[in-house]
Amino acid sequence: MLTEISGLEPADSSKGKIQLLLGMDFFCEVIRGTPVRITKSLFAQKSLFGNIICGALPNMTSNKSSACFRVSVEDDLNQHLRTLWEIESIGCDTAQETKHDSEFIKKFENN
């Protein structure tokens, strides 16, 4: 780990797989505050999800390498995102709809 980030408080202390890949079209919506420069190319940034670290790692041989350190997602936010992607995939899934799904789709279409 870089010594420059050793004192930063992570968003959470659990280790796990990346569960959300956020595109640049939404990235600016979740950023909070002003970034703090750690190195020439690495920044710490507060976000809607907690503290994140952005940028390029030093001494990387490929400019195509990237890294993401710890993102914490609240359960209710996670559920909202899951619901969003379920709505986005309407018509793509041929599985049987449940009564709950039908009511949700009707509510969505009426709004």
N, CA, C and O atoms as CSV, one atom per row, in Angstrom:
chain,resi,resn,atom,element,x,y,z
A,1,MET,N,N,0.846,-1.179,0.000
A,1,MET,CA,C,0.000,0.000,0.000
A,1,MET,C,C,0.889,1.240,0.000
A,1,MET,O,O,1.957,1.239,0.614
A,2,LEU,N,N,0.473,2.252,-0.657
A,2,LEU,CA,C,1.215,3.502,-0.696
A,2,LEU,C,C,1.226,4.155,0.676
A,2,LEU,O,O,0.203,4.184,1.360
A,3,THR,N,N,2.372,4.676,1.079
A,3,THR,CA,C,2.452,5.337,2.386
A,3,THR,C,C,1.603,6.591,2.428
A,3,THR,O,O,1.165,7.001,3.503
A,4,GLU,N,N,1.362,7.209,1.282
A,4,GLU,CA,C,0.569,8.436,1.225
A,4,GLU,C,C,-0.886,8.217,1.627
A,4,GLU,O,O,-1.543,9.153,2.082
A,5,ILE,N,N,-1.401,6.997,1.469
A,5,ILE,CA,C,-2.808,6.739,1.785
A,5,ILE,C,C,-2.981,5.936,3.067
A,5,ILE,O,O,-4.103,5.562,3.407
A,6,SER,N,N,-1.898,5.664,3.782
A,6,SER,CA,C,-1.991,4.813,4.966
A,6,SER,C,C,-2.856,5.418,6.070
A,6,SER,O,O,-3.417,4.667,6.868
A,7,GLY,N,N,-2.987,6.747,6.148
A,7,GLY,CA,C,-3.790,7.369,7.194
A,7,GLY,C,C,-5.233,7.624,6.817
A,7,GLY,O,O,-6.011,8.070,7.660
A,8,LEU,N,N,-5.618,7.357,5.582
A,8,LEU,CA,C,-6.991,7.631,5.145
A,8,LEU,C,C,-7.951,6.581,5.671
A,8,LEU,O,O,-7.628,5.393,5.701
A,9,GLU,N,N,-9.118,7.016,6.081
A,9,GLU,CA,C,-10.168,6.124,6.574
A,9,GLU,C,C,-10.919,5.545,5.378
A,9,GLU,O,O,-11.503,6.307,4.607
A,10,PRO,N,N,-10.926,4.206,5.194
A,10,PRO,CA,C,-11.664,3.621,4.065
A,10,PRO,C,C,-13.172,3.701,4.286
A,10,PRO,O,O,-13.635,3.879,5.412
A,11,ALA,N,N,-13.921,3.569,3.216
A,11,ALA,CA,C,-15.380,3.593,3.310
A,11,ALA,C,C,-15.886,2.421,4.146
A,11,ALA,O,O,-16.871,2.556,4.872
A,12,ASP,N,N,-15.229,1.288,4.049
A,12,ASP,CA,C,-15.542,0.140,4.894
A,12,ASP,C,C,-14.289,-0.714,5.025
A,12,ASP,O,O,-13.311,-0.505,4.307
A,13,SER,N,N,-14.319,-1.669,5.937
A,13,SER,CA,C,-13.132,-2.493,6.165
A,13,SER,C,C,-13.266,-3.887,5.575
A,13,SER,O,O,-12.373,-4.714,5.760
A,14,SER,N,N,-14.340,-4.170,4.881
A,14,SER,CA,C,-14.530,-5.498,4.312
A,14,SER,C,C,-13.835,-5.614,2.967
A,14,SER,O,O,-13.685,-4.635,2.235
A,15,LYS,N,N,-13.421,-6.815,2.663
A,15,LYS,CA,C,-12.816,-7.084,1.362
A,15,LYS,C,C,-13.837,-7.864,0.555
A,15,LYS,O,O,-14.454,-8.797,1.069
A,16,GLY,N,N,-14.018,-7.499,-0.680
A,16,GLY,CA,C,-14.984,-8.195,-1.503
A,16,GLY,C,C,-14.859,-7.805,-2.949
A,16,GLY,O,O,-14.026,-6.979,-3.324
A,17,LYS,N,N,-15.704,-8.415,-3.759
A,17,LYS,CA,C,-15.713,-8.123,-5.186
A,17,LYS,C,C,-16.381,-6.781,-5.443
A,17,LYS,O,O,-17.201,-6.320,-4.649
A,18,ILE,N,N,-16.022,-6.161,-6.557
A,18,ILE,CA,C,-16.684,-4.927,-6.967
A,18,ILE,C,C,-18.119,-5.282,-7.341
A,18,ILE,O,O,-18.346,-6.163,-8.170
A,19,GLN,N,N,-19.087,-4.599,-6.732
A,19,GLN,CA,C,-20.484,-4.895,-6.984
A,19,GLN,C,C,-21.160,-3.836,-7.837
A,19,GLN,O,O,-22.289,-4.025,-8.289
A,20,LEU,N,N,-20.477,-2.728,-8.056
A,20,LEU,CA,C,-21.066,-1.645,-8.831
A,20,LEU,C,C,-19.978,-0.977,-9.641
A,20,LEU,O,O,-18.967,-0.538,-9.093
A,21,LEU,N,N,-20.179,-0.900,-10.939
A,21,LEU,CA,C,-19.266,-0.182,-11.809
A,21,LEU,C,C,-20.000,1.060,-12.268
A,21,LEU,O,O,-21.012,0.970,-12.963
A,22,LEU,N,N,-19.494,2.216,-11.881
A,22,LEU,CA,C,-20.175,3.478,-12.113
A,22,LEU,C,C,-19.582,4.173,-13.325
A,22,LEU,O,O,-18.378,4.425,-13.365
A,23,GLY,N,N,-20.406,4.486,-14.308
A,23,GLY,CA,C,-19.949,5.187,-15.503
A,23,GLY,C,C,-19.743,6.666,-15.245
A,23,GLY,O,O,-20.293,7.222,-14.295
A,24,MET,N,N,-18.950,7.302,-16.095
A,24,MET,CA,C,-18.645,8.724,-15.930
A,24,MET,C,C,-19.893,9.594,-16.031
A,24,MET,O,O,-19.909,10.700,-15.491
A,25,ASP,N,N,-20.941,9.123,-16.709
A,25,ASP,CA,C,-22.156,9.923,-16.817
A,25,ASP,C,C,-22.833,10.116,-15.460
A,25,ASP,O,O,-23.598,11.065,-15.288
A,26,PHE,N,N,-22.564,9.231,-14.490
A,26,PHE,CA,C,-23.128,9.364,-13.151
A,26,PHE,C,C,-22.078,9.688,-12.094
A,26,PHE,O,O,-22.431,10.028,-10.965
A,27,PHE,N,N,-20.809,9.591,-12.436
A,27,PHE,CA,C,-19.733,9.787,-11.473
A,27,PHE,C,C,-19.838,11.142,-10.777
A,27,PHE,O,O,-19.712,11.222,-9.555
A,28,CYS,N,N,-20.065,12.193,-11.537
A,28,CYS,CA,C,-20.135,13.546,-10.960
A,28,CYS,C,C,-21.325,13.710,-10.021
A,28,CYS,O,O,-21.308,14.581,-9.150
A,29,GLU,N,N,-22.347,12.894,-10.185
A,29,GLU,CA,C,-23.526,12.968,-9.320
A,29,GLU,C,C,-23.245,12.451,-7.908
A,29,GLU,O,O,-23.922,12.852,-6.962
A,30,VAL,N,N,-22.260,11.569,-7.753
A,30,VAL,CA,C,-22.005,10.969,-6.444
A,30,VAL,C,C,-20.825,11.600,-5.712
A,30,VAL,O,O,-20.623,11.323,-4.529
A,31,ILE,N,N,-20.046,12.436,-6.381
A,31,ILE,CA,C,-18.875,13.064,-5.775
A,31,ILE,C,C,-19.307,14.170,-4.821
A,31,ILE,O,O,-20.214,14.943,-5.128
A,32,ARG,N,N,-18.657,14.241,-3.668
A,32,ARG,CA,C,-18.939,15.262,-2.664
A,32,ARG,C,C,-17.627,15.957,-2.295
A,32,ARG,O,O,-16.584,15.311,-2.195
A,33,GLY,N,N,-17.683,17.258,-2.097
A,33,GLY,CA,C,-16.515,17.985,-1.613
A,33,GLY,C,C,-15.411,18.143,-2.645
A,33,GLY,O,O,-15.611,17.938,-3.842
A,34,THR,N,N,-14.250,18.511,-2.147
A,34,THR,CA,C,-13.088,18.775,-2.982
A,34,THR,C,C,-12.104,17.618,-2.863
A,34,THR,O,O,-11.879,17.122,-1.759
A,35,PRO,N,N,-11.511,17.173,-3.973
A,35,PRO,CA,C,-10.541,16.081,-3.886
A,35,PRO,C,C,-9.276,16.513,-3.141
A,35,PRO,O,O,-8.880,17.678,-3.185
A,36,VAL,N,N,-8.657,15.558,-2.465
A,36,VAL,CA,C,-7.404,15.795,-1.755
A,36,VAL,C,C,-6.302,15.070,-2.519
A,36,VAL,O,O,-6.366,13.855,-2.704
A,37,ARG,N,N,-5.290,15.818,-2.964
A,37,ARG,CA,C,-4.200,15.220,-3.736
A,37,ARG,C,C,-3.320,14.382,-2.808
A,37,ARG,O,O,-2.843,14.862,-1.780
A,38,ILE,N,N,-3.116,13.125,-3.192
A,38,ILE,CA,C,-2.247,12.222,-2.448
A,38,ILE,C,C,-0.862,12.203,-3.097
A,38,ILE,O,O,0.154,12.388,-2.427
A,39,THR,N,N,-0.843,11.979,-4.394
A,39,THR,CA,C,0.380,12.035,-5.190
A,39,THR,C,C,0.071,12.869,-6.423
A,39,THR,O,O,-1.005,13.456,-6.528
A,40,LYS,N,N,1.011,12.920,-7.352
A,40,LYS,CA,C,0.801,13.688,-8.582
A,40,LYS,C,C,-0.434,13.201,-9.346
A,40,LYS,O,O,-1.118,13.999,-9.988
A,41,SER,N,N,-0.721,11.907,-9.281
A,41,SER,CA,C,-1.818,11.359,-10.079
A,41,SER,C,C,-2.868,10.604,-9.270
A,41,SER,O,O,-3.709,9.925,-9.859
A,42,LEU,N,N,-2.848,10.699,-7.945
A,42,LEU,CA,C,-3.779,9.960,-7.102
A,42,LEU,C,C,-4.487,10.925,-6.150
A,42,LEU,O,O,-3.849,11.782,-5.539
A,43,PHE,N,N,-5.825,10.780,-6.027
A,43,PHE,CA,C,-6.637,11.680,-5.217
A,43,PHE,C,C,-7.545,10.887,-4.287
A,43,PHE,O,O,-8.020,9.808,-4.641
A,44,ALA,N,N,-7.781,11.429,-3.093
A,44,ALA,CA,C,-8.812,10.910,-2.193
A,44,ALA,C,C,-10.031,11.803,-2.382
A,44,ALA,O,O,-9.899,13.020,-2.514
A,45,GLN,N,N,-11.211,11.203,-2.397
A,45,GLN,CA,C,-12.423,11.959,-2.689
A,45,GLN,C,C,-13.577,11.425,-1.856
A,45,GLN,O,O,-13.794,10.215,-1.796
A,46,LYS,N,N,-14.321,12.326,-1.208
A,46,LYS,CA,C,-15.550,11.914,-0.519
A,46,LYS,C,C,-16.621,11.709,-1.581
A,46,LYS,O,O,-16.677,12.432,-2.576
A,47,SER,N,N,-17.468,10.711,-1.353
A,47,SER,CA,C,-18.537,10.431,-2.305
A,47,SER,C,C,-19.793,10.024,-1.553
A,47,SER,O,O,-19.775,9.854,-0.334
A,48,LEU,N,N,-20.866,9.873,-2.283
A,48,LEU,CA,C,-22.130,9.405,-1.736
A,48,LEU,C,C,-21.957,8.041,-1.069
A,48,LEU,O,O,-22.678,7.716,-0.126
A,49,PHE,N,N,-21.004,7.245,-1.554
A,49,PHE,CA,C,-20.785,5.893,-1.052
A,49,PHE,C,C,-19.767,5.822,0.082
A,49,PHE,O,O,-19.627,4.772,0.708
A,50,GLY,N,N,-19.061,6.900,0.358
A,50,GLY,CA,C,-17.974,6.906,1.336
A,50,GLY,C,C,-16.710,7.428,0.666
A,50,GLY,O,O,-16.768,7.966,-0.440
A,51,ASN,N,N,-15.563,7.273,1.333
A,51,ASN,CA,C,-14.300,7.733,0.764
A,51,ASN,C,C,-13.856,6.812,-0.364
A,51,ASN,O,O,-13.930,5.589,-0.245
A,52,ILE,N,N,-13.395,7.406,-1.456
A,52,ILE,CA,C,-12.866,6.634,-2.572
A,52,ILE,C,C,-11.516,7.217,-2.965
A,52,ILE,O,O,-11.209,8.368,-2.654
A,53,ILE,N,N,-10.724,6.422,-3.643
A,53,ILE,CA,C,-9.434,6.873,-4.149
A,53,ILE,C,C,-9.472,6.745,-5.656
A,53,ILE,O,O,-9.823,5.693,-6.190
A,54,CYS,N,N,-9.109,7.826,-6.347
A,54,CYS,CA,C,-9.189,7.879,-7.803
A,54,CYS,C,C,-7.837,8.247,-8.385
A,54,CYS,O,O,-7.031,8.927,-7.751
A,55,GLY,N,N,-7.608,7.788,-9.597
A,55,GLY,CA,C,-6.412,8.208,-10.310
A,55,GLY,C,C,-5.544,7.047,-10.724
A,55,GLY,O,O,-5.943,5.885,-10.634
A,56,ALA,N,N,-4.355,7.374,-11.177
A,56,ALA,CA,C,-3.402,6.376,-11.647
A,56,ALA,C,C,-2.404,6.056,-10.544
A,56,ALA,O,O,-2.000,6.933,-9.781
A,57,LEU,N,N,-2.014,4.786,-10.470
A,57,LEU,CA,C,-1.005,4.375,-9.505
A,57,LEU,C,C,0.379,4.653,-10.069
A,57,LEU,O,O,0.602,4.467,-11.265
A,58,PRO,N,N,1.313,5.096,-9.233
A,58,PRO,CA,C,2.664,5.361,-9.727
A,58,PRO,C,C,3.377,4.066,-10.107
A,58,PRO,O,O,3.040,2.988,-9.617
A,59,ASN,N,N,4.348,4.188,-10.974
A,59,ASN,CA,C,5.192,3.068,-11.405
A,59,ASN,C,C,4.426,1.967,-12.122
A,59,ASN,O,O,4.873,0.820,-12.135
A,60,MET,N,N,3.302,2.281,-12.708
A,60,MET,CA,C,2.568,1.299,-13.496
A,60,MET,C,C,3.126,1.335,-14.910
A,60,MET,O,O,3.326,2.411,-15.474
A,61,THR,N,N,3.377,0.170,-15.481
A,61,THR,CA,C,3.983,0.125,-16.807
A,61,THR,C,C,2.971,0.356,-17.915
A,61,THR,O,O,3.347,0.788,-19.005
A,62,SER,N,N,1.715,0.084,-17.669
A,62,SER,CA,C,0.696,0.243,-18.697
A,62,SER,C,C,-0.227,1.399,-18.340
A,62,SER,O,O,-0.663,1.517,-17.195
A,63,ASN,N,N,-0.526,2.247,-19.309
A,63,ASN,CA,C,-1.451,3.342,-19.049
A,63,ASN,C,C,-2.897,2.867,-19.084
A,63,ASN,O,O,-3.812,3.664,-18.879
A,64,LYS,N,N,-3.114,1.588,-19.338
A,64,LYS,CA,C,-4.464,1.038,-19.363
A,64,LYS,C,C,-4.862,0.437,-18.017
A,64,LYS,O,O,-5.988,-0.038,-17.867
A,65,SER,N,N,-3.970,0.449,-17.048
A,65,SER,CA,C,-4.267,-0.104,-15.725
A,65,SER,C,C,-5.087,0.886,-14.914
A,65,SER,O,O,-4.903,2.099,-15.019
A,66,SER,N,N,-5.977,0.364,-14.118
A,66,SER,CA,C,-6.762,1.219,-13.235
A,66,SER,C,C,-7.009,0.484,-11.928
A,66,SER,O,O,-6.859,-0.735,-11.846
A,67,ALA,N,N,-7.388,1.237,-10.918
A,67,ALA,CA,C,-7.638,0.633,-9.612
A,67,ALA,C,C,-8.781,1.355,-8.928
A,67,ALA,O,O,-8.987,2.552,-9.131
A,68,CYS,N,N,-9.520,0.619,-8.117
A,68,CYS,CA,C,-10.582,1.201,-7.309
A,68,CYS,C,C,-10.450,0.613,-5.915
A,68,CYS,O,O,-10.393,-0.605,-5.751
A,69,PHE,N,N,-10.402,1.475,-4.916
A,69,PHE,CA,C,-10.262,1.026,-3.546
A,69,PHE,C,C,-11.557,1.246,-2.790
A,69,PHE,O,O,-12.072,2.364,-2.780
A,70,ARG,N,N,-12.083,0.250,-2.176
A,70,ARG,CA,C,-13.197,0.269,-1.257
A,70,ARG,C,C,-14.320,1.238,-1.548
A,70,ARG,O,O,-14.138,2.454,-1.490
A,71,VAL,N,N,-15.443,0.712,-1.852
A,71,VAL,CA,C,-16.658,1.499,-1.980
A,71,VAL,C,C,-17.704,0.831,-1.102
A,71,VAL,O,O,-17.917,-0.377,-1.198
A,72,SER,N,N,-18.352,1.604,-0.252
A,72,SER,CA,C,-19.373,1.075,0.636
A,72,SER,C,C,-20.739,1.530,0.140
A,72,SER,O,O,-20.937,2.709,-0.149
A,73,VAL,N,N,-21.678,0.596,0.043
A,73,VAL,CA,C,-23.015,0.910,-0.448
A,73,VAL,C,C,-24.023,0.608,0.647
A,73,VAL,O,O,-24.012,-0.477,1.228
A,74,GLU,N,N,-24.892,1.565,0.927
A,74,GLU,CA,C,-25.962,1.352,1.895
A,74,GLU,C,C,-26.949,0.340,1.321
A,74,GLU,O,O,-27.157,0.290,0.109
A,75,ASP,N,N,-27.563,-0.472,2.197
A,75,ASP,CA,C,-28.495,-1.496,1.731
A,75,ASP,C,C,-29.655,-0.903,0.946
A,75,ASP,O,O,-30.021,-1.433,-0.103
A,76,ASP,N,N,-30.250,0.202,1.441
A,76,ASP,CA,C,-31.395,0.764,0.726
A,76,ASP,C,C,-30.955,1.350,-0.618
A,76,ASP,O,O,-31.705,1.268,-1.591
A,77,LEU,N,N,-29.761,1.937,-0.693
A,77,LEU,CA,C,-29.244,2.430,-1.962
A,77,LEU,C,C,-28.999,1.262,-2.906
A,77,LEU,O,O,-29.303,1.340,-4.096
A,78,ASN,N,N,-28.452,0.185,-2.370
A,78,ASN,CA,C,-28.218,-1.010,-3.170
A,78,ASN,C,C,-29.540,-1.520,-3.751
A,78,ASN,O,O,-29.597,-1.916,-4.915
A,79,GLN,N,N,-30.596,-1.509,-2.943
A,79,GLN,CA,C,-31.907,-1.957,-3.422
A,79,GLN,C,C,-32.441,-1.024,-4.506
A,79,GLN,O,O,-33.018,-1.489,-5.488
A,80,HIS,N,N,-32.254,0.298,-4.338
A,80,HIS,CA,C,-32.698,1.248,-5.363
A,80,HIS,C,C,-31.968,1.009,-6.681
A,80,HIS,O,O,-32.578,1.051,-7.749
A,81,LEU,N,N,-30.671,0.762,-6.607
A,81,LEU,CA,C,-29.903,0.488,-7.825
A,81,LEU,C,C,-30.356,-0.812,-8.479
A,81,LEU,O,O,-30.464,-0.894,-9.703
A,82,ARG,N,N,-30.620,-1.828,-7.659
A,82,ARG,CA,C,-31.099,-3.100,-8.200
A,82,ARG,C,C,-32.436,-2.886,-8.920
A,82,ARG,O,O,-32.655,-3.408,-10.013
A,83,THR,N,N,-33.328,-2.108,-8.287
A,83,THR,CA,C,-34.626,-1.812,-8.892
A,83,THR,C,C,-34.456,-1.059,-10.203
A,83,THR,O,O,-35.145,-1.349,-11.181
A,84,LEU,N,N,-33.536,-0.087,-10.228
A,84,LEU,CA,C,-33.269,0.658,-11.457
A,84,LEU,C,C,-32.860,-0.282,-12.583
A,84,LEU,O,O,-33.378,-0.179,-13.696
A,85,TRP,N,N,-31.939,-1.195,-12.305
A,85,TRP,CA,C,-31.475,-2.103,-13.356
A,85,TRP,C,C,-32.565,-3.097,-13.748
A,85,TRP,O,O,-32.611,-3.536,-14.897
A,86,GLU,N,N,-33.433,-3.453,-12.823
A,86,GLU,CA,C,-34.551,-4.323,-13.178
A,86,GLU,C,C,-35.487,-3.600,-14.139
A,86,GLU,O,O,-35.985,-4.200,-15.091
A,87,ILE,N,N,-35.729,-2.311,-13.891
A,87,ILE,CA,C,-36.576,-1.525,-14.792
A,87,ILE,C,C,-35.917,-1.415,-16.158
A,87,ILE,O,O,-36.583,-1.543,-17.185
A,88,GLU,N,N,-34.600,-1.176,-16.171
A,88,GLU,CA,C,-33.865,-1.036,-17.426
A,88,GLU,C,C,-33.912,-2.315,-18.261
A,88,GLU,O,O,-33.819,-2.266,-19.487
A,89,SER,N,N,-34.057,-3.456,-17.589
A,89,SER,CA,C,-34.040,-4.719,-18.325
A,89,SER,C,C,-35.440,-5.234,-18.654
A,89,SER,O,O,-35.582,-6.374,-19.095
A,90,ILE,N,N,-36.475,-4.419,-18.449
A,90,ILE,CA,C,-37.838,-4.837,-18.786
A,90,ILE,C,C,-37.891,-5.163,-20.277
A,90,ILE,O,O,-37.428,-4.387,-21.113
A,91,GLY,N,N,-38.445,-6.291,-20.585
A,91,GLY,CA,C,-38.530,-6.725,-21.970
A,91,GLY,C,C,-37.349,-7.584,-22.388
A,91,GLY,O,O,-37.409,-8.257,-23.418
A,92,CYS,N,N,-36.281,-7.572,-21.612
A,92,CYS,CA,C,-35.094,-8.374,-21.926
A,92,CYS,C,C,-35.131,-9.718,-21.217
A,92,CYS,O,O,-34.444,-10.651,-21.632
A,93,ASP,N,N,-35.911,-9.833,-20.169
A,93,ASP,CA,C,-35.963,-11.047,-19.374
A,93,ASP,C,C,-37.230,-11.816,-19.719
A,93,ASP,O,O,-38.330,-11.269,-19.643
A,94,THR,N,N,-37.082,-13.068,-20.094
A,94,THR,CA,C,-38.246,-13.867,-20.481
A,94,THR,C,C,-38.791,-14.694,-19.320
A,94,THR,O,O,-39.722,-15.477,-19.510
A,95,ALA,N,N,-38.229,-14.535,-18.125
A,95,ALA,CA,C,-38.699,-15.283,-16.953
A,95,ALA,C,C,-40.112,-14.844,-16.582
A,95,ALA,O,O,-40.555,-13.754,-16.945
A,96,GLN,N,N,-40.805,-15.707,-15.858
A,96,GLN,CA,C,-42.165,-15.407,-15.425
A,96,GLN,C,C,-42.167,-14.194,-14.499
A,96,GLN,O,O,-41.322,-14.078,-13.611
A,97,GLU,N,N,-43.129,-13.288,-14.715
A,97,GLU,CA,C,-43.288,-12.140,-13.831
A,97,GLU,C,C,-44.094,-12.552,-12.611
A,97,GLU,O,O,-45.049,-13.322,-12.716
A,98,THR,N,N,-43.707,-12.040,-11.466
A,98,THR,CA,C,-44.481,-12.285,-10.256
A,98,THR,C,C,-45.545,-11.193,-10.136
A,98,THR,O,O,-45.513,-10.200,-10.863
A,99,LYS,N,N,-46.475,-11.385,-9.220
A,99,LYS,CA,C,-47.508,-10.379,-8.986
A,99,LYS,C,C,-46.858,-9.065,-8.557
A,99,LYS,O,O,-47.282,-7.990,-8.981
A,100,HIS,N,N,-45.832,-9.155,-7.717
A,100,HIS,CA,C,-45.103,-7.969,-7.255
A,100,HIS,C,C,-44.475,-7.234,-8.437
A,100,HIS,O,O,-44.534,-6.007,-8.507
A,101,ASP,N,N,-43.873,-7.980,-9.368
A,101,ASP,CA,C,-43.261,-7.362,-10.551
A,101,ASP,C,C,-44.305,-6.626,-11.381
A,101,ASP,O,O,-44.067,-5.503,-11.825
A,102,SER,N,N,-45.456,-7.250,-11.591
A,102,SER,CA,C,-46.512,-6.632,-12.394
A,102,SER,C,C,-47.006,-5.336,-11.765
A,102,SER,O,O,-47.215,-4.343,-12.463
A,103,GLU,N,N,-47.193,-5.344,-10.444
A,103,GLU,CA,C,-47.639,-4.134,-9.749
A,103,GLU,C,C,-46.582,-3.038,-9.848
A,103,GLU,O,O,-46.912,-1.869,-10.046
A,104,PHE,N,N,-45.329,-3.411,-9.712
A,104,PHE,CA,C,-44.243,-2.440,-9.799
A,104,PHE,C,C,-44.180,-1.825,-11.195
A,104,PHE,O,O,-44.008,-0.613,-11.326
A,105,ILE,N,N,-44.316,-2.634,-12.230
A,105,ILE,CA,C,-44.266,-2.140,-13.616
A,105,ILE,C,C,-45.435,-1.197,-13.881
A,105,ILE,O,O,-45.257,-0.155,-14.512
A,106,LYS,N,N,-46.630,-1.550,-13.406
A,106,LYS,CA,C,-47.791,-0.673,-13.589
A,106,LYS,C,C,-47.566,0.671,-12.911
A,106,LYS,O,O,-47.863,1.719,-13.484
A,107,LYS,N,N,-47.034,0.639,-11.670
A,107,LYS,CA,C,-46.749,1.873,-10.948
A,107,LYS,C,C,-45.739,2.726,-11.712
A,107,LYS,O,O,-45.904,3.940,-11.830
A,108,PHE,N,N,-44.699,2.085,-12.225
A,108,PHE,CA,C,-43.653,2.796,-12.970
A,108,PHE,C,C,-44.223,3.429,-14.237
A,108,PHE,O,O,-43.926,4.586,-14.533
A,109,GLU,N,N,-45.031,2.690,-14.985
A,109,GLU,CA,C,-45.583,3.199,-16.242
A,109,GLU,C,C,-46.580,4.329,-16.012
A,109,GLU,O,O,-46.732,5.197,-16.872
A,110,ASN,N,N,-47.261,4.332,-14.867
A,110,ASN,CA,C,-48.237,5.377,-14.572
A,110,ASN,C,C,-47.600,6.678,-14.086
A,110,ASN,O,O,-48.271,7.709,-14.048
A,111,ASN,N,N,-46.339,6.651,-13.720
A,111,ASN,CA,C,-45.653,7.866,-13.234
A,111,ASN,C,C,-44.932,8.583,-14.315
A,111,ASN,O,O,-44.312,9.616,-14.063
